Amino acid sequence: GDYFADIIISSNDPVNSEFTVPAHMHVIGIPTIVTNTDSLFYGDVYTGQTDTLVVEFMNTGTYTLNVTNITNTHSEFSTSLTSFSLEVGDTQKVEFYFTPTVTGPISDVFIVSSNDTSNPSYPIYVDGYGIPGTGIEDEQLGIPKEYCVEQNFPNPFNPSTTIRFGLPEVSTVSVIVYDILGREITRLFEGKRNAGFHRVVWNADVASGVYLFRIVAKSESSDRKFVDVKKMIFMK
């Protein structure tokens, strides 16, 4: 706010023993940047595919927070926003993407520049691992009315098989393979996919036998959820 005062100066000056100096001071608050996490770990992501994690920014200070830039070094990592403003008490969700182009571990640091004088270069650490081989592909075959998943083909198979599924809306999807005892073997895909038909390929390196694949899809815009489990046979 604004503060006003008169400063009275007294001296032994015989002509002007006392005079007044008006004073004005304008005080502003301090923005404070806070996030729900300062590190993101994506785990294994197939090369050419994108995984998404979300960071929630908050302004817990007493003045408007202005994020002027979000920068990083490696092109495999990116964000949905690079600048925004937050009034006191407001929050903003920002998506952070990882799209590996090579195999192996990849690390980076996003620097969030803002007018928070106590932390003008806020770091967010990101780590992921690019893996080759199995991946997920989009198919240009329209959009299904309901969630669906087909039996893998071929079945039985050796060494690879394809799992095809359909999403009626943007969804977070996981496709996980288990053995017949329910032990997890591998995660074929975890991430967000657009509405439409998609397929994921499993290049298996396991013992002959019966396996299960479980697909879980959760809508990004509603409370719809889809779960299905199917058997498949690997034969050497």
C-alpha positions as CSV (number, residue, x, y, z in Angstrom):
1,G,0.0,0.0,0.0
2,D,0.9,3.7,0.1
3,Y,2.2,5.4,3.2
4,F,2.5,9.2,3.7
5,A,4.3,11.2,6.4
6,D,5.8,14.6,7.1
7,I,9.4,14.7,8.3
8,I,10.0,17.8,10.5
9,I,13.6,18.9,10.6
10,S,14.7,21.4,13.4
11,S,18.0,23.1,13.5
12,N,19.8,26.2,14.8
13,D,19.4,28.0,11.5
14,P,18.1,31.5,12.6
15,V,16.3,32.0,9.3
16,N,14.6,28.6,9.0
17,S,14.9,26.8,12.3
18,E,12.2,24.3,11.2
19,F,11.0,23.0,7.9
20,T,8.9,20.0,6.7
21,V,9.7,17.4,4.1
22,P,6.8,15.4,2.8
23,A,7.5,11.6,2.4
24,H,5.7,9.0,0.3
25,M,6.5,5.2,0.3
26,H,4.8,2.6,-1.9
27,V,5.1,-1.0,-0.5
28,I,4.4,-4.0,-2.7
29,G,4.1,-7.6,-1.7
30,I,6.4,-10.5,-2.6
31,P,5.5,-13.3,-4.9
32,T,6.5,-16.8,-3.8
33,I,6.7,-19.8,-6.3
34,V,5.9,-23.2,-4.9
35,T,5.4,-26.5,-6.8
36,N,4.0,-29.9,-5.8
37,T,7.3,-31.5,-6.9
38,D,10.7,-30.3,-8.1
39,S,11.6,-33.6,-9.8
40,L,10.0,-35.8,-12.5
41,F,10.9,-39.4,-13.3
42,Y,9.3,-40.9,-16.5
43,G,10.8,-44.4,-16.3
44,D,11.0,-46.4,-19.5
45,V,9.6,-44.7,-22.6
46,Y,9.8,-46.1,-26.1
47,T,11.8,-44.0,-28.6
48,G,9.5,-41.8,-30.7
49,Q,6.7,-42.0,-28.1
50,T,5.7,-39.3,-25.6
51,D,5.0,-39.6,-21.9
52,T,3.4,-36.7,-19.9
53,L,3.8,-35.7,-16.3
54,V,2.2,-32.6,-14.7
55,V,3.6,-30.1,-12.3
56,E,1.3,-27.8,-10.3
57,F,2.6,-24.3,-9.7
58,M,1.3,-22.2,-6.8
59,N,1.7,-18.6,-5.7
60,T,1.9,-18.5,-1.9
61,G,3.2,-15.0,-1.7
62,T,1.5,-11.6,-1.4
63,Y,1.9,-10.2,-4.9
64,T,1.3,-11.4,-8.5
65,L,3.8,-14.1,-9.6
66,N,5.0,-13.7,-13.2
67,V,6.7,-16.7,-14.8
68,T,8.5,-15.2,-17.7
69,N,10.2,-18.3,-19.2
70,I,10.7,-22.1,-18.7
71,T,13.9,-23.3,-20.4
72,N,15.9,-26.5,-20.7
73,T,18.7,-28.0,-22.7
74,H,17.6,-31.4,-24.2
75,S,15.0,-31.4,-27.0
76,E,13.6,-34.7,-25.7
77,F,11.9,-32.7,-22.9
78,S,9.4,-29.9,-23.4
79,T,6.5,-28.2,-21.7
80,S,2.9,-27.1,-22.5
81,L,3.6,-23.5,-21.2
82,T,6.6,-21.3,-21.0
83,S,5.1,-18.3,-19.4
84,F,2.1,-17.4,-17.2
85,S,0.9,-15.2,-14.3
86,L,-0.6,-16.3,-11.0
87,E,-2.5,-14.1,-8.6
88,V,-2.0,-14.6,-4.9
89,G,-3.3,-18.1,-3.9
90,D,-3.9,-19.2,-7.6
91,T,-2.5,-22.4,-9.2
92,Q,-1.4,-23.4,-12.7
93,K,-0.9,-26.9,-14.0
94,V,1.9,-27.3,-16.6
95,E,2.5,-30.5,-18.6
96,F,6.0,-31.7,-19.0
97,Y,6.7,-34.1,-22.0
98,F,9.4,-36.7,-22.5
99,T,9.9,-37.9,-26.1
100,P,13.2,-39.9,-26.3
101,T,14.9,-40.1,-29.7
102,V,17.8,-42.3,-28.5
103,T,18.0,-45.2,-26.1
104,G,19.5,-44.9,-22.6
105,P,19.1,-42.5,-19.7
106,I,18.4,-38.9,-20.3
107,S,18.5,-36.2,-17.7
108,D,17.8,-32.4,-17.8
109,V,16.9,-29.4,-15.7
110,F,14.1,-27.0,-16.4
111,I,14.8,-23.5,-15.2
112,V,11.6,-21.5,-14.3
113,S,12.4,-17.8,-14.4
114,S,10.0,-15.5,-12.4
115,N,9.8,-12.3,-10.3
116,D,10.2,-14.3,-7.1
117,T,13.2,-12.5,-5.8
118,S,14.1,-15.3,-3.3
119,N,14.1,-17.9,-6.1
120,P,14.2,-16.2,-9.5
121,S,15.5,-19.4,-11.2
122,Y,13.5,-22.3,-9.8
123,P,14.8,-25.7,-10.9
124,I,12.7,-28.8,-11.9
125,Y,14.8,-31.9,-12.5
126,V,13.7,-34.5,-15.1
127,D,14.9,-38.0,-15.8
128,G,13.8,-40.7,-18.2
129,Y,15.0,-43.7,-20.1
130,G,14.6,-44.3,-23.8
131,I,14.0,-47.9,-24.8
132,P,13.9,-49.5,-28.3
133,G,11.7,-52.1,-29.9
134,T,8.1,-52.4,-28.8
135,G,6.0,-49.2,-29.2
136,I,2.5,-48.0,-29.8
137,E,1.2,-46.7,-33.1
138,D,-1.9,-44.7,-34.0
139,E,-4.2,-46.0,-36.7
140,Q,-6.2,-43.7,-39.0
141,L,-9.4,-45.7,-38.7
142,G,-11.8,-43.3,-37.1
143,I,-13.0,-43.1,-33.5
144,P,-14.9,-45.9,-31.7
145,K,-18.1,-45.1,-29.8
146,E,-16.9,-47.2,-26.8
147,Y,-13.7,-48.4,-25.3
148,C,-12.6,-51.7,-26.9
149,V,-9.7,-54.1,-27.1
150,E,-9.1,-57.0,-29.5
151,Q,-7.5,-60.3,-28.9
152,N,-3.8,-60.1,-29.7
153,F,-2.7,-61.3,-33.1
154,P,-1.1,-63.7,-33.9
155,N,-2.0,-65.9,-31.0
156,P,-0.2,-68.2,-30.3
157,F,2.9,-66.1,-31.3
158,N,6.7,-66.1,-31.5
159,P,8.4,-63.8,-31.1
160,S,6.0,-60.8,-31.5
161,T,2.3,-60.1,-31.3
162,T,0.1,-57.0,-31.7
163,I,-2.5,-55.7,-29.3
164,R,-5.1,-53.3,-30.8
165,F,-7.4,-51.1,-28.8
166,G,-9.8,-48.2,-29.3
167,L,-10.5,-45.1,-27.3
168,P,-13.6,-43.0,-27.7
169,E,-11.9,-39.9,-26.1
170,V,-8.5,-38.7,-24.9
171,S,-7.4,-41.2,-22.2
172,T,-4.5,-42.2,-20.0
173,V,-3.7,-45.8,-21.0
174,S,-1.6,-48.6,-19.5
175,V,-0.9,-52.0,-21.2
176,I,0.8,-54.4,-18.9
177,V,1.7,-58.1,-19.4
178,Y,1.6,-60.6,-16.5
179,D,2.4,-64.3,-16.2
180,I,-0.3,-66.8,-15.3
181,L,0.5,-66.3,-11.6
182,G,-0.2,-62.6,-11.9
183,R,3.4,-61.5,-11.7
184,E,4.2,-58.4,-13.8
185,I,6.4,-59.2,-16.8
186,T,6.6,-55.9,-18.7
187,R,4.8,-52.6,-19.2
188,L,4.2,-52.2,-22.9
189,F,2.8,-48.7,-22.7
190,E,1.9,-46.0,-20.1
191,G,0.8,-42.6,-21.2
192,K,-1.9,-40.4,-22.8
193,R,-3.4,-41.2,-26.2
194,N,-5.9,-39.4,-28.4
195,A,-9.3,-40.8,-29.3
196,G,-9.0,-43.4,-32.1
197,F,-7.6,-46.9,-32.7
198,H,-4.1,-47.7,-31.5
199,R,-1.9,-50.8,-31.5
200,V,1.1,-51.9,-29.3
201,V,3.6,-54.6,-30.2
202,W,5.2,-57.0,-27.8
203,N,8.5,-58.5,-28.8
204,A,8.6,-61.2,-26.2
205,D,11.7,-62.8,-24.7
206,V,10.1,-65.1,-22.2
207,A,9.5,-68.8,-21.6
208,S,6.8,-70.6,-23.5
209,G,3.4,-70.5,-21.8
210,V,0.2,-68.6,-21.1
211,Y,0.4,-64.9,-20.4
212,L,-2.1,-62.2,-19.7
213,F,-2.3,-58.6,-20.9
214,R,-4.3,-56.0,-19.0
215,I,-5.4,-52.7,-20.4
216,V,-6.6,-49.8,-18.3
217,A,-7.9,-46.6,-19.9
218,K,-9.1,-43.6,-17.9
219,S,-10.8,-40.6,-19.6
220,E,-9.1,-37.3,-19.3
221,S,-12.4,-35.4,-19.4
222,S,-14.9,-37.6,-17.6
223,D,-15.1,-40.3,-15.0
224,R,-15.2,-43.1,-17.6
225,K,-12.8,-46.0,-17.0
226,F,-12.2,-49.2,-19.0
227,V,-10.4,-52.4,-17.8
228,D,-10.0,-55.6,-19.8
229,V,-7.8,-58.7,-19.5
230,K,-7.1,-61.2,-22.2
231,K,-5.0,-64.4,-22.4
232,M,-2.3,-65.0,-25.0
233,I,0.1,-67.9,-25.7
234,F,3.8,-67.7,-26.4
235,M,5.4,-70.7,-28.0
236,K,9.1,-71.2,-28.8
